[in-house]
Amino acid sequence: QVQLVESGGGLVQPGGSLRLSCAASGNIFSIYAMGWYRQAPGNQRELVATITSGRSTNYADSVKGRFTISRDNAKNTLYLQMNSLKPEDTAVYYCNAVVRMTAAWPWGQGTQVTVSS
């Protein structure tokens, strides 16, 4: 079973940047579309960025132009570059495979991103 480990979160001031990483175990990472999700307190988990196996990307309107999703299939790793961060980006961020707009693998522990002055 695939295991996902997210890292790179932290506390950052508004306008700052962070780069999240997600390492996947096993050898099937490269054939799946992958996504970054986030969940703020009291909110449902939402999908904010996706990348296909062919590296086509898509973003939620709330992060478009500020976040960039990428992948390194040789390292089984997914990335999320987050720039111009806003307080409303504060959430726990998770990665997962995306199949028919649904998360396909067991969730990892996530990584906390806090944007605050």
C-alpha positions as CSV (number, residue, x, y, z in Angstrom):
1,Q,0.0,0.0,0.0
2,V,1.3,3.5,-0.9
3,Q,2.4,5.7,2.0
4,L,2.6,9.4,1.7
5,V,4.8,11.7,3.7
6,E,4.3,15.5,3.5
7,S,6.9,18.0,4.7
8,G,7.9,21.6,4.3
9,G,5.2,23.4,6.2
10,G,5.8,26.1,8.8
11,L,5.0,29.6,10.0
12,V,5.4,32.3,7.4
13,Q,4.4,36.0,7.2
14,P,1.8,37.2,4.7
15,G,3.5,37.6,1.3
16,G,6.1,34.9,2.1
17,S,6.8,31.6,0.4
18,L,7.0,28.0,1.2
19,R,7.8,24.8,-0.8
20,L,6.0,21.6,0.3
21,S,7.1,18.1,-0.6
22,C,5.3,14.8,-0.7
23,A,7.2,11.6,-0.9
24,A,5.4,8.5,-2.0
25,S,6.5,4.9,-1.4
26,G,6.2,2.1,-3.9
27,N,6.7,2.3,-7.7
28,I,3.3,3.4,-9.0
29,F,3.6,7.2,-8.4
30,S,4.5,8.1,-11.9
31,I,1.3,6.7,-13.5
32,Y,-1.1,8.6,-11.3
33,A,-2.4,12.1,-11.4
34,M,-1.5,13.8,-8.1
35,G,-3.0,16.6,-6.1
36,W,-2.5,18.9,-3.2
37,Y,-5.4,19.2,-0.8
38,R,-5.8,21.5,2.3
39,Q,-8.0,21.5,5.3
40,A,-8.5,24.5,7.5
41,P,-10.1,24.2,11.0
42,G,-13.9,23.8,10.6
43,N,-13.7,23.4,6.9
44,Q,-13.9,20.4,4.5
45,R,-10.7,19.2,2.8
46,E,-10.4,20.9,-0.6
47,L,-8.4,20.1,-3.6
48,V,-6.2,23.1,-4.6
49,A,-3.9,21.8,-7.3
50,T,-3.5,18.8,-9.6
51,I,-0.9,17.5,-12.0
52,T,-1.4,14.6,-14.4
53,S,1.1,11.9,-15.3
54,G,1.8,14.0,-18.4
55,R,2.4,17.1,-16.2
56,S,-0.8,19.0,-17.1
57,T,-1.7,21.2,-14.2
58,N,-4.9,22.7,-12.8
59,Y,-5.5,25.1,-9.9
60,A,-8.4,26.2,-7.7
61,D,-9.2,29.9,-8.3
62,S,-8.1,30.8,-4.8
63,V,-4.5,29.8,-5.5
64,K,-4.2,30.3,-9.2
65,G,-1.1,32.5,-10.1
66,R,0.4,32.0,-6.6
67,F,0.9,28.2,-6.3
68,T,2.8,25.9,-8.6
69,I,2.5,22.1,-8.5
70,S,5.3,19.9,-9.9
71,R,6.5,16.4,-9.7
72,D,9.7,14.4,-9.9
73,N,8.8,10.9,-11.0
74,A,12.4,9.6,-10.5
75,K,12.2,10.6,-6.8
76,N,8.5,9.7,-6.4
77,T,8.0,13.2,-5.1
78,L,5.3,15.8,-5.5
79,Y,5.9,19.5,-4.8
80,L,3.9,22.6,-4.2
81,Q,5.6,26.0,-4.4
82,M,3.5,28.6,-2.6
83,N,4.2,32.3,-3.1
84,S,2.4,35.4,-2.0
85,L,0.9,33.5,0.9
86,K,-2.2,34.9,2.6
87,P,-3.7,34.2,6.0
88,E,-6.5,32.3,4.4
89,D,-3.9,29.8,3.1
90,T,-3.5,28.6,6.6
91,A,-4.4,24.9,6.7
92,V,-3.0,21.4,7.0
93,Y,-1.8,20.4,3.5
94,Y,-2.0,16.9,2.2
95,C,-1.1,15.2,-1.1
96,N,-2.8,12.2,-2.7
97,A,-3.4,10.5,-6.0
98,V,-6.4,11.8,-7.8
99,V,-8.8,9.4,-9.5
100,R,-12.1,10.8,-10.9
101,M,-11.6,13.9,-8.6
102,T,-11.3,11.6,-5.6
103,A,-8.3,10.8,-3.4
104,A,-7.2,7.3,-4.1
105,W,-4.7,6.4,-1.4
106,P,-4.5,6.4,2.4
107,W,-3.9,9.9,3.7
108,G,-0.6,10.9,5.2
109,Q,-0.2,13.0,8.3
110,G,-0.1,16.3,6.4
111,T,2.0,19.4,7.0
112,Q,0.8,22.5,8.8
113,V,1.1,25.8,7.0
114,T,0.4,28.9,9.1
115,V,0.4,32.4,7.5
116,S,0.4,35.1,10.2
117,S,2.2,38.2,11.1
